[in-house]
Structure formats: C-alpha cells, structure tokens
Amino acid sequence: MDTLKLKERILGLVPDAEFQENKQFPTFILPSAQLHNLAAGLAGDADLAFDFLFCLSGVDMVSYIEIVYHLESTTQRHQMVLKVRVSDREHGSVDSVCDIWRTAEFHEREIYDLLGIRFTNHPDLRRIFLEEGWNGHPLRKDYVDDINIVER
C-alpha cells in the first residue's frame, strides 16, 4: 500500500490523528485513548496486515513523553510509525499493545523503567534494568543522579 492510500485508511479510522510525512516512514500522531483499537485494526486487517512491531521506544520531549511504534507488514511490504504523546509526566500511561505484538512486552518494560510511563494491561510491568528501589527514571531530561553525577 502506498503512502497516500495508507494515509487515507489511517485517517479514516482515526480522524483525530495527525499525519506527518517524512522521507522514510509515514507517521501518525494519535490520541493515546485510540492507540489499542487502532493497533488491533492494523494487525487484524488483511489489507494492512501490520504483523511486526520492529521498534518501540520512548522519547522525553520535556513538555511530554512520546511513545514511538515502528510497524511493518511482512506480507504487504509497507511500514509506518505511530506516535502517542503523554503529557502527564508523574502518572502517564498508555495502553499496552503486547497482546497484539508480543515483542512489545520487553520494550514496554524498558520504557516504564527508564522513562516512567505505565502500560495499562501489561502482564508483567516491572523494572527490567534498574533495581526495584531505584529513585527516578534515567532517560528523562529532568533526571539528576548526584551519586554518579549524571546531568543533562
């Protein structure tokens, strides 16, 4: 499916989504409340068939944290990016997609551990790198570690 058709399909499913065209991947920014339903539709629709989540990351943009999903259809041979912005830095959460793409399970744990975003309905949301008693989230731009002198 080409970028124009993909854009029409996604904006038809989520009219509130914002389309960003870039050189490599068509990108859609969508409301977090619509993430899980769209993800299930992307994976389950035979024409879209996004069956592979090949990268899931979180980025601290200071005023919000962005969760970025890189998706591919291995049968239809198209790719896209979904982005969800979380503005609540203290209690931010997004629906888990590990029931749709199993590979998301550890990526979501990493984002939770290092950025502090919770993933609703995740089957095993706990720290993956840092100790349970660790204070803070090291990939946040406001993180300060006086012992190891990490400054941003």
FIKOLZA-1660 file (N, C-alpha, C; in steps of 0.1 Angstrom, whole numbers, plus 5000, padded with zeros to 4 digits):
% residues 152
   i   px   py   pz ch aa at
   1 5009 4988 5000  A  M  N
   1 5000 5000 5000  A  M CA
   1 5009 5012 5000  A  M  C
   2 5006 5022 4991  A  D  N
   2 5015 5034 4991  A  D CA
   2 5011 5043 5002  A  D  C
   3 5019 5054 5004  A  T  N
   3 5017 5063 5015  A  T CA
   3 5004 5070 5014  A  T  C
   4 4999 5074 5002  A  L  N
   4 4986 5081 5001  A  L CA
   4 4975 5072 5006  A  L  C
   5 4974 5060 5001  A  K  N
   5 4964 5051 5005  A  K CA
   5 4964 5048 5020  A  K  C
   6 4976 5046 5025  A  L  N
   6 4978 5043 5039  A  L CA
   6 4973 5055 5048  A  L  C
   7 4976 5067 5043  A  K  N
   7 4972 5079 5050  A  K CA
   7 4957 5080 5050  A  K  C
   8 4950 5077 5039  A  E  N
   8 4936 5077 5038  A  E CA
   8 4930 5067 5048  A  E  C
   9 4935 5055 5048  A  R  N
   9 4930 5044 5057  A  R CA
   9 4931 5048 5071  A  R  C
  10 4943 5053 5075  A  I  N
  10 4945 5056 5089  A  I CA
  10 4937 5068 5094  A  I  C
  11 4936 5078 5086  A  L  N
  11 4928 5090 5089  A  L CA
  11 4913 5087 5089  A  L  C
  12 4909 5077 5081  A  G  N
  12 4896 5072 5081  A  G CA
  12 4892 5065 5094  A  G  C
  13 4902 5057 5099  A  L  N
  13 4900 5050 5112  A  L CA
  13 4901 5059 5124  A  L  C
  14 4910 5069 5123  A  V  N
  14 4912 5078 5135  A  V CA
  14 4913 5092 5129  A  V  C
  15 4901 5099 5127  A  P  N
  15 4901 5112 5122  A  P CA
  15 4909 5122 5130  A  P  C
  16 4911 5120 5143  A  D  N
  16 4918 5129 5152  A  D CA
  16 4934 5128 5150  A  D  C
  17 4938 5118 5142  A  A  N
  17 4952 5116 5141  A  A CA
  17 4958 5127 5132  A  A  C
  18 4971 5130 5135  A  E  N
  18 4978 5140 5127  A  E CA
  18 4988 5132 5118  A  E  C
  19 4989 5135 5105  A  F  N
  19 4998 5129 5096  A  F CA
  19 5011 5137 5095  A  F  C
  20 5022 5130 5095  A  Q  N
  20 5035 5137 5093  A  Q CA
  20 5042 5129 5082  A  Q  C
  21 5045 5135 5071  A  E  N
  21 5052 5128 5061  A  E CA
  21 5067 5131 5063  A  E  C
  22 5075 5120 5062  A  N  N
  22 5089 5121 5063  A  N CA
  22 5095 5112 5052  A  N  C
  23 5108 5113 5051  A  K  N
  23 5115 5106 5040  A  K CA
  23 5114 5090 5041  A  K  C
  24 5114 5085 5053  A  Q  N
  24 5114 5071 5054  A  Q CA
  24 5101 5064 5057  A  Q  C
  25 5093 5069 5067  A  F  N
  25 5081 5063 5071  A  F CA
  25 5069 5073 5072  A  F  C
  26 5057 5069 5067  A  P  N
  26 5046 5077 5070  A  P CA
  26 5043 5077 5085  A  P  C
  27 5041 5088 5091  A  T  N
  27 5040 5089 5106  A  T CA
  27 5027 5095 5110  A  T  C
  28 5021 5089 5120  A  F  N
  28 5008 5093 5125  A  F CA
  28 5009 5096 5140  A  F  C
  29 5005 5107 5145  A  I  N
  29 5004 5111 5159  A  I CA
  29 4989 5110 5162  A  I  C
  30 4987 5101 5173  A  L  N
  30 4973 5099 5176  A  L CA
  30 4970 5100 5191  A  L  C
  31 4958 5103 5194  A  P  N
  31 4954 5103 5209  A  P CA
  31 4956 5090 5215  A  P  C
  32 4962 5090 5227  A  S  N
  32 4966 5077 5234  A  S CA
  32 4953 5068 5236  A  S  C
  33 4942 5074 5238  A  A  N
  33 4930 5066 5240  A  A CA
  33 4926 5058 5228  A  A  C
  34 4931 5061 5216  A  Q  N
  34 4928 5054 5204  A  Q CA
  34 4938 5044 5200  A  Q  C
  35 4949 5043 5207  A  L  N
  35 4961 5035 5203  A  L CA
  35 4957 5020 5202  A  L  C
  36 4952 5014 5212  A  H  N
  36 4950 5000 5212  A  H CA
  36 4940 4996 5201  A  H  C
  37 4929 5003 5200  A  N  N
  37 4919 4999 5189  A  N CA
  37 4925 5000 5176  A  N  C
  38 4933 5011 5173  A  L  N
  38 4939 5012 5160  A  L CA
  38 4950 5001 5158  A  L  C
  39 4958 4998 5168  A  A  N
  39 4968 4988 5167  A  A CA
  39 4961 4974 5164  A  A  C
  40 4950 4971 5170  A  A  N
  40 4944 4958 5167  A  A CA
  40 4938 4958 5153  A  A  C
  41 4933 4970 5149  A  G  N
  41 4929 4970 5135  A  G CA
  41 4940 4969 5125  A  G  C
  42 4951 4975 5128  A  L  N
  42 4963 4975 5119  A  L CA
  42 4968 4961 5117  A  L  C
  43 4968 4953 5128  A  A  N
  43 4973 4939 5128  A  A CA
  43 4963 4930 5122  A  A  C
  44 4950 4933 5124  A  G  N
  44 4940 4923 5120  A  G CA
  44 4934 4925 5106  A  G  C
  45 4936 4937 5100  A  D  N
  45 4930 4939 5087  A  D CA
  45 4939 4933 5076  A  D  C
  46 4934 4925 5067  A  A  N
  46 4942 4918 5057  A  A CA
  46 4949 4927 5048  A  A  C
  47 4943 4939 5045  A  D  N
  47 4949 4948 5036  A  D CA
  47 4961 4956 5042  A  D  C
  48 4960 4958 5055  A  L  N
  48 4970 4965 5062  A  L CA
  48 4981 4955 5068  A  L  C
  49 4976 4945 5075  A  A  N
  49 4984 4934 5080  A  A CA
  49 4997 4938 5087  A  A  C
  50 4997 4948 5096  A  F  N
  50 5009 4951 5103  A  F CA
  50 5012 4941 5114  A  F  C
  51 5019 4931 5110  A  D  N
  51 5022 4920 5119  A  D CA
  51 5035 4920 5126  A  D  C
  52 5043 4931 5124  A  F  N
  52 5056 4931 5130  A  F CA
  52 5059 4945 5136  A  F  C
  53 5060 4946 5149  A  L  N
  53 5064 4958 5156  A  L CA
  53 5080 4956 5158  A  L  C
  54 5087 4964 5149  A  F  N
  54 5101 4962 5149  A  F CA
  54 5109 4972 5157  A  F  C
  55 5102 4982 5163  A  C  N
  55 5109 4991 5172  A  C CA
  55 5098 4998 5180  A  C  C
  56 5101 4999 5193  A  L  N
  56 5092 5006 5202  A  L CA
  56 5101 5014 5212  A  L  C
  57 5099 5027 5212  A  S  N
  57 5108 5035 5220  A  S CA
  57 5100 5046 5227  A  S  C
  58 5107 5052 5236  A  G  N
  58 5101 5064 5243  A  G CA
  58 5111 5075 5242  A  G  C
  59 5106 5088 5241  A  V  N
  59 5115 5099 5239  A  V CA
  59 5110 5110 5248  A  V  C
  60 5118 5116 5257  A  D  N
  60 5114 5127 5265  A  D CA
  60 5116 5140 5257  A  D  C
  61 5105 5147 5255  A  M  N
  61 5105 5159 5247  A  M CA
  61 5103 5171 5257  A  M  C
  62 5106 5170 5269  A  V  N
  62 5105 5179 5280  A  V CA
  62 5090 5182 5284  A  V  C
  63 5082 5187 5275  A  S  N
  63 5068 5190 5278  A  S CA
  63 5059 5178 5277  A  S  C
  64 5064 5167 5271  A  Y  N
  64 5056 5155 5270  A  Y CA
  64 5066 5144 5267  A  Y  C
  65 5061 5131 5269  A  I  N
  65 5069 5120 5265  A  I CA
  65 5062 5113 5254  A  I  C
  66 5070 5110 5243  A  E  N
  66 5065 5104 5231  A  E CA
  66 5068 5089 5231  A  E  C
  67 5058 5081 5228  A  I  N
  67 5060 5067 5226  A  I CA
  67 5059 5064 5211  A  I  C
  68 5069 5058 5206  A  V  N
  68 5070 5057 5191  A  V CA
  68 5070 5042 5187  A  V  C
  69 5061 5038 5178  A  Y  N
  69 5059 5024 5174  A  Y CA
  69 5062 5024 5159  A  Y  C
  70 5073 5016 5156  A  H  N
  70 5076 5014 5142  A  H CA
  70 5070 5000 5138  A  H  C
  71 5062 5000 5127  A  L  N
  71 5054 4989 5123  A  L CA
  71 5057 4985 5109  A  L  C
  72 5056 4972 5106  A  E  N
  72 5058 4967 5093  A  E CA
  72 5048 4956 5090  A  E  C
  73 5044 4955 5077  A  S  N
  73 5036 4944 5073  A  S CA
  73 5046 4935 5065  A  S  C
  74 5049 4923 5069  A  T  N
  74 5058 4914 5062  A  T CA
  74 5052 4908 5050  A  T  C
  75 5038 4908 5049  A  T  N
  75 5032 4903 5038  A  T CA
  75 5028 4913 5027  A  T  C
  76 5024 4925 5032  A  Q  N
  76 5021 4936 5023  A  Q CA
  76 5033 4945 5019  A  Q  C
  77 5043 4944 5027  A  R  N
  77 5056 4951 5024  A  R CA
  77 5054 4966 5025  A  R  C
  78 5047 4971 5036  A  H  N
  78 5047 4985 5039  A  H CA
  78 5050 4987 5053  A  H  C
  79 5055 4999 5057  A  Q  N
  79 5059 5003 5070  A  Q CA
  79 5052 5016 5074  A  Q  C
  80 5052 5019 5087  A  M  N
  80 5046 5031 5092  A  M CA
  80 5051 5033 5106  A  M  C
  81 5049 5045 5111  A  V  N
  81 5052 5049 5125  A  V CA
  81 5040 5055 5132  A  V  C
  82 5037 5050 5144  A  L  N
  82 5026 5056 5152  A  L CA
  82 5033 5063 5164  A  L  C
  83 5028 5075 5167  A  K  N
  83 5033 5082 5179  A  K CA
  83 5022 5085 5188  A  K  C
  84 5024 5084 5201  A  V  N
  84 5015 5088 5211  A  V CA
  84 5022 5097 5221  A  V  C
  85 5016 5108 5224  A  R  N
  85 5022 5118 5233  A  R CA
  85 5015 5117 5247  A  R  C
  86 5024 5116 5257  A  V  N
  86 5019 5115 5271  A  V CA
  86 5023 5128 5278  A  V  C
  87 5014 5136 5282  A  S  N
  87 5018 5149 5288  A  S CA
  87 5019 5148 5304  A  S  C
  88 5012 5138 5310  A  D  N
  88 5013 5136 5324  A  D CA
  88 5026 5129 5328  A  D  C
  89 5036 5137 5332  A  R  N
  89 5049 5131 5335  A  R CA
  89 5049 5123 5348  A  R  C
  90 5040 5126 5357  A  E  N
  90 5040 5119 5370  A  E CA
  90 5032 5106 5370  A  E  C
  91 5021 5106 5363  A  H  N
  91 5012 5094 5363  A  H CA
  91 5009 5090 5348  A  H  C
  92 5018 5092 5339  A  G  N
  92 5015 5090 5325  A  G CA
  92 5013 5075 5322  A  G  C
  93 5003 5072 5313  A  S  N
  93 5001 5058 5310  A  S CA
  93 4995 5057 5296  A  S  C
  94 4998 5046 5290  A  V  N
  94 4993 5042 5276  A  V CA
  94 4989 5028 5277  A  V  C
  95 4979 5024 5268  A  D  N
  95 4975 5010 5268  A  D CA
  95 4986 5002 5262  A  D  C
  96 4988 4990 5268  A  S  N
  96 4998 4981 5263  A  S CA
  96 4993 4975 5250  A  S  C
  97 5003 4972 5241  A  V  N
  97 5000 4965 5228  A  V CA
  97 5007 4951 5228  A  V  C
  98 5011 4946 5239  A  C  N
  98 5018 4933 5239  A  C CA
  98 5008 4922 5236  A  C  C
  99 4995 4924 5238  A  D  N
  99 4986 4914 5234  A  D CA
  99 4984 4913 5219  A  D  C
 100 4988 4923 5212  A  I  N
 100 4988 4924 5197  A  I CA
 100 5001 4920 5191  A  I  C
 101 5012 4926 5196  A  W  N
 101 5025 4923 5191  A  W CA
 101 5034 4919 5204  A  W  C
 102 5037 4906 5205  A  R  N
 102 5043 4901 5216  A  R CA
 102 5057 4908 5219  A  R  C
 103 5063 4912 5209  A  T  N
 103 5076 4919 5211  A  T CA
 103 5076 4931 5219  A  T  C
 104 5064 4937 5221  A  A  N
 104 5062 4949 5228  A  A CA
 104 5064 4947 5243  A  A  C
 105 5063 4935 5248  A  E  N
 105 5063 4932 5262  A  E CA
 105 5076 4937 5269  A  E  C
 106 5088 4934 5264  A  F  N
 106 5100 4939 5270  A  F CA
 106 5103 4954 5267  A  F  C
 107 5099 4958 5255  A  H  N
 107 5101 4972 5251  A  H CA
 107 5093 4981 5261  A  H  C
 108 5080 4977 5264  A  E  N
 108 5072 4985 5273  A  E CA
 108 5078 4985 5287  A  E  C
 109 5084 4974 5291  A  R  N
 109 5090 4973 5304  A  R CA
 109 5102 4983 5304  A  R  C
 110 5110 4984 5294  A  E  N
 110 5121 4993 5293  A  E CA
 110 5117 5007 5294  A  E  C
 111 5106 5011 5287  A  I  N
 111 5101 5024 5287  A  I CA
 111 5096 5028 5301  A  I  C
 112 5089 5018 5307  A  Y  N
 112 5084 5020 5321  A  Y CA
 112 5096 5023 5330  A  Y  C
 113 5106 5015 5329  A  D  N
 113 5118 5015 5338  A  D CA
 113 5126 5028 5336  A  D  C
 114 5128 5032 5324  A  L  N
 114 5137 5043 5321  A  L CA
 114 5130 5057 5319  A  L  C
 115 5117 5057 5316  A  L  N
 115 5110 5069 5315  A  L CA
 115 5098 5071 5324  A  L  C
 116 5094 5060 5330  A  G  N
 116 5083 5061 5340  A  G CA
 116 5069 5060 5334  A  G  C
 117 5067 5057 5322  A  I  N
 117 5054 5056 5316  A  I CA
 117 5048 5042 5319  A  I  C
 118 5036 5041 5324  A  R  N
 118 5029 5029 5327  A  R CA
 118 5022 5024 5315  A  R  C
 119 5021 5011 5313  A  F  N
 119 5014 5005 5302  A  F CA
 119 5002 4997 5308  A  F  C
 120 4990 5002 5306  A  T  N
 120 4978 4996 5311  A  T CA
 120 4976 4982 5305  A  T  C
 121 4973 4972 5313  A  N  N
 121 4970 4958 5309  A  N CA
 121 4983 4951 5305  A  N  C
 122 4994 4956 5309  A  H  N
 122 5007 4948 5306  A  H CA
 122 5007 4937 5316  A  H  C
 123 5011 4924 5311  A  P  N
 123 5010 4913 5320  A  P CA
 123 5021 4912 5331  A  P  C
 124 5032 4920 5329  A  D  N
 124 5043 4919 5339  A  D CA
 124 5051 4932 5339  A  D  C
 125 5044 4943 5342  A  L  N
 125 5051 4956 5342  A  L CA
 125 5059 4958 5355  A  L  C
 126 5072 4956 5353  A  R  N
 126 5081 4958 5364  A  R CA
 126 5095 4962 5358  A  R  C
 127 5103 4968 5367  A  R  N
 127 5116 4972 5362  A  R CA
 127 5124 4961 5355  A  R  C
 128 5131 4965 5344  A  I  N
 128 5139 4955 5337  A  I CA
 128 5154 4956 5338  A  I  C
 129 5158 4969 5340  A  F  N
 129 5173 4972 5342  A  F CA
 129 5177 4976 5356  A  F  C
 130 5169 4984 5362  A  L  N
 130 5172 4990 5375  A  L CA
 130 5166 4983 5386  A  L  C
 131 5172 4984 5398  A  E  N
 131 5167 4978 5410  A  E CA
 131 5153 4983 5413  A  E  C
 132 5145 4975 5420  A  E  N
 132 5131 4979 5424  A  E CA
 132 5131 4992 5432  A  E  C
 133 5141 4995 5440  A  G  N
 133 5141 5006 5449  A  G CA
 133 5147 5019 5442  A  G  C
 134 5150 5018 5430  A  W  N
 134 5157 5029 5423  A  W CA
 134 5147 5041 5422  A  W  C
 135 5153 5053 5425  A  N  N
 135 5145 5065 5425  A  N CA
 135 5147 5073 5412  A  N  C
 136 5136 5075 5405  A  G  N
 136 5137 5082 5392  A  G CA
 136 5138 5074 5380  A  G  C
 137 5139 5081 5369  A  H  N
 137 5139 5075 5356  A  H CA
 137 5150 5081 5347  A  H  C
 138 5161 5074 5345  A  P  N
 138 5173 5080 5340  A  P CA
 138 5172 5086 5325  A  P  C
 139 5162 5082 5317  A  L  N
 139 5162 5088 5304  A  L CA
 139 5153 5101 5303  A  L  C
 140 5148 5105 5315  A  R  N
 140 5141 5118 5315  A  R CA
 140 5151 5129 5315  A  R  C
 141 5148 5140 5308  A  K  N
 141 5157 5151 5308  A  K CA
 141 5159 5158 5321  A  K  C
 142 5149 5157 5330  A  D  N
 142 5150 5163 5343  A  D CA
 142 5156 5154 5354  A  D  C
 143 5162 5142 5350  A  Y  N
 143 5167 5133 5359  A  Y CA
 143 5181 5138 5364  A  Y  C
 144 5183 5137 5377  A  V  N
 144 5195 5141 5383  A  V CA
 144 5200 5129 5392  A  V  C
 145 5212 5125 5391  A  D  N
 145 5218 5115 5398  A  D CA
 145 5231 5120 5405  A  D  C
 146 5230 5124 5418  A  D  N
 146 5241 5130 5425  A  D CA
 146 5252 5120 5427  A  D  C
 147 5249 5108 5429  A  I  N
 147 5260 5098 5431  A  I CA
 147 5269 5096 5419  A  I  C
 148 5263 5094 5408  A  N  N
 148 5270 5091 5395  A  N CA
 148 5272 5104 5387  A  N  C
 149 5268 5115 5392  A  I  N
 149 5269 5128 5386  A  I CA
 149 5264 5128 5371  A  I  C
 150 5252 5124 5370  A  V  N
 150 5246 5124 5356  A  V CA
 150 5238 5138 5356  A  V  C
 151 5242 5146 5346  A  E  N
 151 5235 5158 5344  A  E CA
 151 5231 5160 5330  A  E  C
 152 5220 5167 5328  A  R  N
 152 5215 5169 5314  A  R CA
 152 5214 5184 5312  A  R  C
% end
